[in-house]
């Protein structure tokens, strides 16, 4: 074996390892071993005339090994790239179609370039390109079948894990809302307002109790639901808003203008945003709080004038907005938007189509 052949082989190996990402070398090491052993065995079986010519035998093994390794790397990287762009779970047919087309194109191009490289560097002679491309496509079929199958199973498992995580976070968000409703501050404020109503207006007191019961009923009824129709949430909001306005009177105004919008929302999300505004802002005759809920393109916007309290009487865990944000990550491709200026605080919830 000539020194030039050894140097050329080393040069090709360096190029191959340079193409690989360093963190991928360990992942591909076993594939390289299989490729070398498999190429040796296949060359020995298929090319009987090569057994007596060591240089020719080595060249065939070298090309076959590089071919296998190259196809393995291409399919691995291609599968990883396509899986980031197209989901197996949401668009399986599209993902499969794009995967097949891309695999065929990249395989043909890669094998042709590899053959040209061996011809130029090692002076290798091929009887015909089709005799190499055909078997390479067959090899690619089995390699891509492995990677696509693995990619589908990995994404399916990730989806199952995320669904379980979402369920836990949704339960945590519901619990947070339920906890905020039954905490001593809420109960004290509601009962205090009710006590005054009993002496001032018994009919209004009866209505107050009815609306309070509607609030608790809705919280309990929606604790296991991921989304609810917007009209159900608005019906609940009317009861909640009634309680707040009995408490604050003209110091608090809440305007809901959604123009009969048909969509789905995360249960209690709008209520939590109203509660967040009331909790963190001053509500007084000198500085009344104005909250507006309206449609803004593909979002439901909840906006309030910003007049932060110097001290927050009720304890705040800071989980309200974060829970809403995380819940909507699983319900929509769009993210919850939070905007704040000197005099305004705005939260935008993505509109979820009723078909989802």
C-alpha positions as a Markdown table, in Angstrom:
| # | Residue | x | y | z |
|---|---|---|---|---|
| 1 | Unk | 0.0 | 0.0 | 0.0 |
| 2 | Unk | 1.5 | 3.3 | -1.1 |
| 3 | Unk | 2.2 | 6.2 | 1.2 |
| 4 | Unk | 0.2 | 8.5 | -1.1 |
| 5 | Unk | -2.9 | 6.2 | -0.8 |
| 6 | Unk | -2.6 | 6.3 | 3.0 |
| 7 | Unk | -2.3 | 10.1 | 3.1 |
| 8 | Unk | -5.2 | 10.5 | 0.7 |
| 9 | Unk | -7.3 | 8.2 | 2.9 |
| 10 | Unk | -6.4 | 10.1 | 6.0 |
| 11 | Unk | -7.3 | 13.4 | 4.2 |
| 12 | Unk | -10.8 | 12.0 | 3.3 |
| 13 | Unk | -11.3 | 10.8 | 6.9 |
| 14 | Unk | -10.4 | 14.3 | 8.2 |
| 15 | Unk | -13.0 | 15.8 | 5.9 |
| 16 | Unk | -15.6 | 13.4 | 7.1 |
| 17 | Unk | -15.0 | 14.1 | 10.7 |
| 18 | Unk | -14.9 | 17.8 | 10.1 |
| 19 | Unk | -18.4 | 17.6 | 8.6 |
| 20 | Unk | -19.6 | 15.8 | 11.7 |
| 21 | Unk | -20.4 | 18.0 | 14.7 |
| 22 | Unk | -18.2 | 17.2 | 17.6 |
| 23 | Unk | -21.1 | 16.2 | 19.8 |
| 24 | Unk | -22.3 | 13.8 | 17.0 |
| 25 | Unk | -19.0 | 11.8 | 16.8 |
| 26 | Unk | -20.0 | 9.7 | 19.8 |
| 27 | Unk | -23.4 | 9.1 | 18.4 |
| 28 | Unk | -22.0 | 8.0 | 15.0 |
| 29 | Unk | -19.1 | 6.0 | 16.3 |
| 30 | Unk | -21.0 | 2.7 | 16.4 |
| 31 | Unk | -22.4 | 3.4 | 12.9 |
| 32 | Unk | -18.9 | 3.9 | 11.6 |
| 33 | Unk | -17.9 | 0.6 | 13.0 |
| 34 | Unk | -20.8 | -1.2 | 11.5 |
| 35 | Unk | -20.1 | 0.5 | 8.1 |
| 36 | Unk | -16.5 | -0.6 | 8.1 |
| 37 | Unk | -17.3 | -4.3 | 9.1 |
| 38 | Unk | -20.3 | -4.4 | 6.7 |
| 39 | Unk | -18.3 | -3.0 | 3.8 |
| 40 | Unk | -15.5 | -5.4 | 4.3 |
| 41 | Unk | -17.8 | -8.4 | 4.4 |
| 42 | Unk | -19.9 | -7.3 | 1.3 |
| 43 | Unk | -16.8 | -6.5 | -0.7 |
| 44 | Unk | -15.3 | -9.9 | 0.1 |
| 45 | Unk | -18.6 | -11.6 | -1.0 |
| 46 | Unk | -19.4 | -9.5 | -4.1 |
| 47 | Unk | -16.0 | -8.9 | -5.6 |
| 48 | Unk | -14.1 | -12.2 | -5.7 |
| 49 | Unk | -11.5 | -10.8 | -8.1 |
| 50 | Unk | -10.6 | -8.2 | -5.4 |
| 51 | Unk | -9.5 | -10.8 | -2.9 |
| 52 | Unk | -6.1 | -11.2 | -4.6 |
| 53 | Unk | -5.6 | -7.5 | -5.2 |
| 54 | Unk | -5.1 | -5.8 | -1.9 |
| 55 | Unk | -5.1 | -2.2 | -3.1 |
| 56 | Unk | -8.3 | -2.7 | -5.2 |
| 57 | Unk | -10.0 | -4.5 | -2.3 |
| 58 | Unk | -9.0 | -1.7 | 0.1 |
| 59 | Unk | -10.4 | 0.9 | -2.3 |
| 60 | Unk | -13.7 | -0.8 | -2.6 |
| 61 | Unk | -14.0 | -1.2 | 1.2 |
| 62 | Unk | -13.0 | 2.4 | 1.6 |
| 63 | Unk | -15.6 | 3.7 | -0.9 |
| 64 | Unk | -18.4 | 1.5 | 0.5 |
| 65 | Unk | -17.6 | 2.6 | 4.0 |
| 66 | Unk | -17.6 | 6.3 | 3.2 |
| 67 | Unk | -20.8 | 5.8 | 1.2 |
| 68 | Unk | -22.6 | 4.1 | 4.2 |
| 69 | Unk | -21.3 | 6.7 | 6.7 |
| 70 | Unk | -22.2 | 9.6 | 4.4 |
| 71 | Unk | -25.8 | 8.3 | 3.9 |
| 72 | Unk | -26.1 | 7.7 | 7.6 |
| 73 | Unk | -25.0 | 11.3 | 8.5 |
| 74 | Unk | -27.2 | 12.8 | 5.8 |
| 75 | Unk | -30.3 | 10.9 | 6.9 |
| 76 | Unk | -29.7 | 11.7 | 10.5 |
| 77 | Unk | -29.2 | 15.4 | 10.0 |
| 78 | Unk | -32.0 | 15.6 | 7.4 |
| 79 | Unk | -34.4 | 13.9 | 9.7 |
| 80 | Unk | -33.5 | 16.2 | 12.6 |
| 81 | Unk | -33.9 | 19.3 | 10.4 |
| 82 | Unk | -37.3 | 18.2 | 9.0 |
| 83 | Unk | -38.6 | 17.3 | 12.4 |
| 84 | Unk | -37.9 | 20.8 | 13.6 |
| 85 | Unk | -39.8 | 22.3 | 10.6 |
| 86 | Unk | -42.7 | 19.8 | 10.2 |
| 87 | Unk | -44.3 | 18.0 | 13.1 |
| 88 | Unk | -44.9 | 14.2 | 12.8 |
| 89 | Unk | -47.8 | 14.6 | 15.2 |
| 90 | Unk | -49.6 | 17.5 | 13.5 |
| 91 | Unk | -48.7 | 16.9 | 9.8 |
| 92 | Unk | -47.6 | 13.2 | 9.4 |
| 93 | Unk | -48.4 | 12.9 | 5.7 |
| 94 | Unk | -46.6 | 16.2 | 4.8 |
| 95 | Unk | -43.7 | 15.2 | 7.0 |
| 96 | Unk | -43.4 | 11.8 | 5.3 |
| 97 | Unk | -43.7 | 13.2 | 1.8 |
| 98 | Unk | -41.1 | 15.9 | 2.4 |
| 99 | Unk | -38.9 | 13.3 | 4.0 |
| 100 | Unk | -39.0 | 10.9 | 1.0 |
| 101 | Unk | -38.4 | 13.6 | -1.6 |
| 102 | Unk | -35.5 | 15.2 | 0.4 |
| 103 | Unk | -34.0 | 11.8 | 1.1 |
| 104 | Unk | -33.9 | 10.8 | -2.6 |
| 105 | Unk | -32.5 | 14.1 | -3.7 |
| 106 | Unk | -29.8 | 14.4 | -1.1 |
| 107 | Unk | -28.8 | 10.7 | -1.5 |
| 108 | Unk | -28.3 | 11.0 | -5.3 |
| 109 | Unk | -26.4 | 14.3 | -5.0 |
| 110 | Unk | -24.2 | 13.0 | -2.1 |
| 111 | Unk | -23.3 | 9.7 | -3.8 |
| 112 | Unk | -22.4 | 11.5 | -7.1 |
| 113 | Unk | -20.2 | 14.0 | -5.2 |
| 114 | Unk | -18.5 | 11.1 | -3.3 |
| 115 | Unk | -17.9 | 9.2 | -6.5 |
| 116 | Unk | -16.4 | 12.3 | -8.1 |
| 117 | Unk | -14.2 | 12.8 | -5.1 |
| 118 | Unk | -12.9 | 9.3 | -5.2 |
| 119 | Unk | -12.2 | 9.6 | -8.9 |
| 120 | Unk | -10.3 | 12.9 | -8.4 |
| 121 | Unk | -8.4 | 12.0 | -5.2 |
| 122 | Unk | -7.8 | 8.2 | -5.6 |
| 123 | Unk | -8.2 | 7.8 | -9.4 |
| 124 | Unk | -11.0 | 5.4 | -8.7 |
| 125 | Unk | -12.8 | 4.0 | -11.8 |
| 126 | Unk | -16.6 | 3.2 | -11.7 |
| 127 | Unk | -18.2 | 0.9 | -14.3 |
| 128 | Unk | -21.3 | 3.1 | -14.1 |
| 129 | Unk | -22.9 | 5.6 | -11.8 |
| 130 | Unk | -26.3 | 3.8 | -11.9 |
| 131 | Unk | -24.6 | 0.7 | -10.5 |
| 132 | Unk | -23.7 | 2.6 | -7.3 |
| 133 | Unk | -26.7 | 5.0 | -7.0 |
| 134 | Unk | -29.3 | 2.1 | -7.2 |
| 135 | Unk | -27.8 | 0.2 | -4.2 |
| 136 | Unk | -27.2 | 3.4 | -2.4 |
| 137 | Unk | -30.9 | 4.3 | -2.6 |
| 138 | Unk | -31.8 | 0.8 | -1.2 |
| 139 | Unk | -29.4 | 1.4 | 1.7 |
| 140 | Unk | -30.9 | 4.8 | 2.2 |
| 141 | Unk | -34.4 | 3.4 | 2.3 |
| 142 | Unk | -33.5 | 1.2 | 5.3 |
| 143 | Unk | -31.5 | 4.0 | 7.0 |
| 144 | Unk | -34.2 | 6.6 | 6.5 |
| 145 | Unk | -36.8 | 4.1 | 7.7 |
| 146 | Unk | -34.9 | 3.7 | 10.9 |
| 147 | Unk | -34.5 | 7.5 | 11.4 |
| 148 | Unk | -38.1 | 8.4 | 10.4 |
| 149 | Unk | -39.5 | 5.7 | 12.7 |
| 150 | Unk | -37.3 | 6.8 | 15.5 |
| 151 | Unk | -38.2 | 10.5 | 14.9 |
| 152 | Unk | -41.9 | 9.7 | 14.9 |
| 153 | Unk | -41.6 | 7.7 | 18.2 |
| 154 | Unk | -39.4 | 10.4 | 19.8 |
| 155 | Unk | -41.9 | 13.2 | 18.9 |
| 156 | Unk | -44.9 | 11.0 | 19.9 |
| 157 | Unk | -43.2 | 10.4 | 23.3 |
| 158 | Unk | -42.4 | 14.1 | 23.6 |
| 159 | Unk | -46.0 | 15.0 | 22.8 |
| 160 | Unk | -47.3 | 12.6 | 25.5 |
| 161 | Unk | -44.9 | 14.0 | 28.0 |
| 162 | Unk | -45.9 | 17.6 | 27.2 |
| 163 | Unk | -49.6 | 16.7 | 27.3 |
| 164 | Unk | -49.0 | 15.3 | 30.8 |
| 165 | Unk | -47.1 | 18.4 | 31.8 |
| 166 | Unk | -49.8 | 20.6 | 30.4 |
| 167 | Unk | -52.4 | 18.7 | 32.4 |
| 168 | Unk | -50.4 | 19.3 | 35.6 |
| 169 | Unk | -49.9 | 23.0 | 34.8 |
| 170 | Unk | -53.6 | 23.4 | 33.9 |
| 171 | Unk | -54.5 | 21.8 | 37.2 |
| 172 | Unk | -52.1 | 24.1 | 39.0 |
| 173 | Unk | -53.6 | 27.1 | 37.2 |
| 174 | Unk | -57.1 | 26.0 | 38.1 |
| 175 | Unk | -56.1 | 25.4 | 41.6 |
| 176 | Unk | -54.4 | 28.8 | 41.8 |
| 177 | Unk | -57.6 | 30.5 | 40.6 |
| 178 | Unk | -59.8 | 28.4 | 42.9 |
| 179 | Unk | -57.4 | 29.2 | 45.8 |
| 180 | Unk | -57.6 | 32.9 | 45.0 |
| 181 | Unk | -61.4 | 32.7 | 45.1 |
| 182 | Unk | -61.7 | 31.0 | 48.4 |
| 183 | Unk | -58.8 | 32.8 | 50.2 |
| 184 | Unk | -59.8 | 34.7 | 53.3 |
| 185 | Unk | -59.4 | 38.1 | 51.6 |
| 186 | Unk | -62.0 | 37.2 | 48.9 |
| 187 | Unk | -64.4 | 35.7 | 51.4 |
| 188 | Unk | -64.0 | 38.6 | 53.8 |
| 189 | Unk | -64.6 | 41.2 | 51.1 |
| 190 | Unk | -67.6 | 39.3 | 49.7 |
| 191 | Unk | -69.2 | 38.7 | 53.1 |
| 192 | Unk | -68.5 | 42.3 | 54.2 |
| 193 | Unk | -70.2 | 43.6 | 51.0 |
| 194 | Unk | -73.1 | 41.1 | 51.6 |
| 195 | Unk | -73.5 | 42.3 | 55.2 |
| 196 | Unk | -74.0 | 45.9 | 54.1 |
| 197 | Unk | -76.4 | 44.8 | 51.4 |
| 198 | Unk | -78.6 | 42.8 | 53.8 |
| 199 | Unk | -79.4 | 46.1 | 55.7 |
| 200 | Unk | -79.5 | 48.4 | 52.6 |
| 201 | Unk | -81.2 | 46.3 | 49.9 |
| 202 | Unk | -82.4 | 42.8 | 50.6 |
| 203 | Unk | -83.2 | 42.1 | 46.9 |
| 204 | Unk | -79.7 | 43.1 | 45.9 |
| 205 | Unk | -78.3 | 40.9 | 48.7 |
| 206 | Unk | -80.2 | 37.9 | 47.3 |
| 207 | Unk | -78.9 | 38.6 | 43.8 |
| 208 | Unk | -75.4 | 38.9 | 45.3 |
| 209 | Unk | -75.6 | 35.5 | 46.9 |
| 210 | Unk | -76.8 | 34.0 | 43.6 |
| 211 | Unk | -74.0 | 35.5 | 41.6 |
| 212 | Unk | -71.5 | 34.4 | 44.2 |
| 213 | Unk | -72.8 | 30.8 | 43.9 |
| 214 | Unk | -72.5 | 31.1 | 40.1 |
| 215 | Unk | -68.8 | 32.0 | 40.4 |
| 216 | Unk | -68.0 | 29.0 | 42.6 |
| 217 | Unk | -70.1 | 26.7 | 40.4 |
| 218 | Unk | -68.2 | 27.7 | 37.3 |
| 219 | Unk | -64.8 | 27.3 | 39.0 |
| 220 | Unk | -65.7 | 23.8 | 40.0 |
| 221 | Unk | -67.4 | 22.8 | 36.7 |
| 222 | Unk | -64.4 | 23.9 | 34.6 |
| 223 | Unk | -61.5 | 22.5 | 36.7 |
| 224 | Unk | -61.1 | 19.4 | 34.4 |
| 225 | Unk | -61.6 | 21.3 | 31.1 |
| 226 | Unk | -58.8 | 22.5 | 28.8 |
| 227 | Unk | -60.9 | 25.1 | 27.0 |
| 228 | Unk | -64.4 | 26.5 | 27.2 |
| 229 | Unk | -66.5 | 28.5 | 24.7 |
| 230 | Unk | -66.1 | 32.2 | 25.1 |
| 231 | Unk | -69.7 | 32.8 | 25.7 |
| 232 | Unk | -69.6 | 30.5 | 28.8 |
| 233 | Unk | -66.6 | 32.4 | 30.1 |
| 234 | Unk | -68.4 | 35.8 | 29.5 |
| 235 | Unk | -71.4 | 34.5 | 31.3 |
| 236 | Unk | -69.2 | 33.6 | 34.3 |
| 237 | Unk | -67.4 | 37.0 | 34.0 |
| 238 | Unk | -70.7 | 38.8 | 34.4 |
| 239 | Unk | -71.2 | 37.2 | 37.8 |
| 240 | Unk | -67.7 | 37.9 | 38.8 |
| 241 | Unk | -67.8 | 41.5 | 37.6 |
| 242 | Unk | -71.1 | 42.0 | 39.5 |
| 243 | Unk | -69.4 | 41.0 | 42.7 |
| 244 | Unk | -66.5 | 43.3 | 42.1 |
| 245 | Unk | -68.6 | 46.3 | 41.2 |
| 246 | Unk | -70.8 | 45.8 | 44.3 |
| 247 | Unk | -67.6 | 46.0 | 46.2 |
| 248 | Unk | -66.0 | 49.0 | 44.4 |
| 249 | Unk | -69.0 | 50.7 | 42.8 |
| 250 | Unk | -68.1 | 53.5 | 40.3 |
| 251 | Unk | -64.4 | 53.2 | 41.3 |
| 252 | Unk | -64.2 | 50.2 | 39.0 |
| 253 | Unk | -65.5 | 49.9 | 35.4 |
| 254 | Unk | -65.1 | 46.8 | 33.3 |
| 255 | Unk | -66.2 | 46.9 | 29.6 |
| 256 | Unk | -66.5 | 43.7 | 27.7 |
| 257 | Unk | -66.7 | 44.3 | 23.9 |
| 258 | Unk | -66.2 | 41.1 | 22.0 |
| 259 | Unk | -69.0 | 41.5 | 19.5 |
| 260 | Unk | -70.3 | 37.9 | 19.8 |
| 261 | Unk | -66.9 | 36.5 | 18.9 |
| 262 | Unk | -67.0 | 32.7 | 18.5 |
| 263 | Unk | -63.9 | 31.1 | 19.9 |
| 264 | Unk | -62.5 | 29.1 | 22.8 |
| 265 | Unk | -60.6 | 30.3 | 25.8 |
| 266 | Unk | -58.7 | 28.7 | 28.7 |
| 267 | Unk | -61.2 | 28.6 | 31.6 |
| 268 | Unk | -60.8 | 31.4 | 34.2 |
| 269 | Unk | -58.1 | 33.1 | 32.1 |
| 270 | Unk | -60.0 | 36.4 | 31.6 |
| 271 | Unk | -61.1 | 36.4 | 35.3 |
| 272 | Unk | -57.5 | 35.9 | 36.4 |
| 273 | Unk | -56.5 | 38.9 | 34.3 |
| 274 | Unk | -59.2 | 41.1 | 35.8 |
| 275 | Unk | -58.3 | 39.9 | 39.3 |
| 276 | Unk | -54.6 | 40.7 | 38.6 |
| 277 | Unk | -55.5 | 44.2 | 37.5 |
| 278 | Unk | -57.6 | 44.8 | 40.6 |
| 279 | Unk | -55.0 | 43.3 | 42.9 |
| 280 | Unk | -52.0 | 45.3 | 41.6 |
| 281 | Unk | -53.6 | 48.7 | 40.9 |
| 282 | Unk | -55.1 | 51.4 | 43.0 |
| 283 | Unk | -58.9 | 51.5 | 42.9 |
| 284 | Unk | -60.3 | 54.7 | 44.4 |
| 285 | Unk | -62.6 | 57.7 | 43.6 |
| 286 | Unk | -59.5 | 59.8 | 42.8 |
| 287 | Unk | -58.0 | 57.1 | 40.6 |
| 288 | Unk | -60.7 | 54.8 | 39.3 |
| 289 | Unk | -59.6 | 51.6 | 37.5 |
| 290 | Unk | -60.8 | 51.0 | 34.0 |
| 291 | Unk | -60.6 | 47.5 | 32.4 |
| 292 | Unk | -61.4 | 46.8 | 28.8 |
| 293 | Unk | -61.8 | 43.4 | 27.1 |
| 294 | Unk | -61.9 | 43.5 | 23.3 |
| 295 | Unk | -60.8 | 41.8 | 20.1 |
| 296 | Unk | -57.6 | 42.9 | 18.6 |
| 297 | Unk | -56.9 | 41.1 | 15.3 |
| 298 | Unk | -56.2 | 37.5 | 16.3 |
| 299 | Unk | -56.1 | 38.1 | 20.0 |
| 300 | Unk | -58.5 | 38.9 | 22.9 |
| 301 | Unk | -57.0 | 41.9 | 24.6 |
| 302 | Unk | -57.4 | 42.7 | 28.3 |
| 303 | Unk | -56.3 | 46.3 | 29.0 |
| 304 | Unk | -56.3 | 48.5 | 32.1 |
| 305 | Unk | -54.9 | 51.9 | 33.1 |
| 306 | Unk | -51.7 | 51.5 | 35.1 |
| 307 | Unk | -51.7 | 53.0 | 38.6 |
| 308 | Unk | -49.7 | 50.6 | 40.7 |
| 309 | Unk | -50.3 | 50.2 | 44.4 |
| 310 | Unk | -47.4 | 51.2 | 46.6 |
| 311 | Unk | -48.1 | 48.1 | 48.7 |
| 312 | Unk | -50.2 | 45.0 | 47.8 |
| 313 | Unk | -52.4 | 44.0 | 50.7 |
| 314 | Unk | -53.0 | 40.5 | 49.4 |
| 315 | Unk | -50.1 | 38.1 | 49.0 |
| 316 | Unk | -49.1 | 37.6 | 45.3 |
| 317 | Unk | -47.4 | 34.5 | 44.1 |
| 318 | Unk | -46.8 | 35.9 | 40.6 |
| 319 | Unk | -48.0 | 32.6 | 39.1 |
| 320 | Unk | -51.2 | 34.0 | 37.5 |
| 321 | Unk | -49.7 | 35.4 | 34.3 |
| 322 | Unk | -47.1 | 32.6 | 34.0 |
| 323 | Unk | -49.8 | 29.9 | 34.3 |
| 324 | Unk | -51.9 | 31.6 | 31.6 |
| 325 | Unk | -48.8 | 31.9 | 29.4 |
| 326 | Unk | -47.9 | 28.2 | 29.8 |
| 327 | Unk | -51.4 | 27.0 | 29.2 |
| 328 | Unk | -51.7 | 28.9 | 25.9 |
| 329 | Unk | -48.4 | 27.4 | 24.8 |
| 330 | Unk | -50.3 | 24.1 | 24.4 |
| 331 | Unk | -53.5 | 25.6 | 23.1 |
| 332 | Unk | -52.1 | 27.8 | 20.3 |
| 333 | Unk | -49.1 | 28.3 | 18.1 |
| 334 | Unk | -49.1 | 32.0 | 19.0 |
| 335 | Unk | -47.8 | 33.2 | 22.3 |
| 336 | Unk | -49.5 | 35.4 | 24.9 |
| 337 | Unk | -48.4 | 39.0 | 24.5 |
| 338 | Unk | -47.8 | 41.2 | 27.5 |
| 339 | Unk | -47.2 | 45.0 | 26.9 |
| 340 | Unk | -46.7 | 47.7 | 29.5 |
| 341 | Unk | -46.2 | 51.4 | 29.2 |
| 342 | Unk | -46.2 | 54.3 | 31.6 |
| 343 | Unk | -50.0 | 54.4 | 31.9 |
| 344 | Unk | -51.3 | 51.1 | 30.4 |
| 345 | Unk | -51.0 | 47.4 | 31.0 |
| 346 | Unk | -52.1 | 45.0 | 28.2 |
| 347 | Unk | -52.3 | 41.3 | 27.9 |
| 348 | Unk | -53.3 | 39.6 | 24.6 |
| 349 | Unk | -54.6 | 36.0 | 24.6 |
| 350 | Unk | -54.5 | 34.2 | 21.2 |
| 351 | Unk | -57.9 | 33.4 | 19.7 |
| 352 | Unk | -58.4 | 29.6 | 19.6 |
| 353 | Unk | -60.6 | 28.5 | 16.7 |
| 354 | Unk | -63.7 | 26.6 | 17.7 |
| 355 | Unk | -62.6 | 23.7 | 15.5 |
| 356 | Unk | -59.5 | 23.0 | 17.7 |
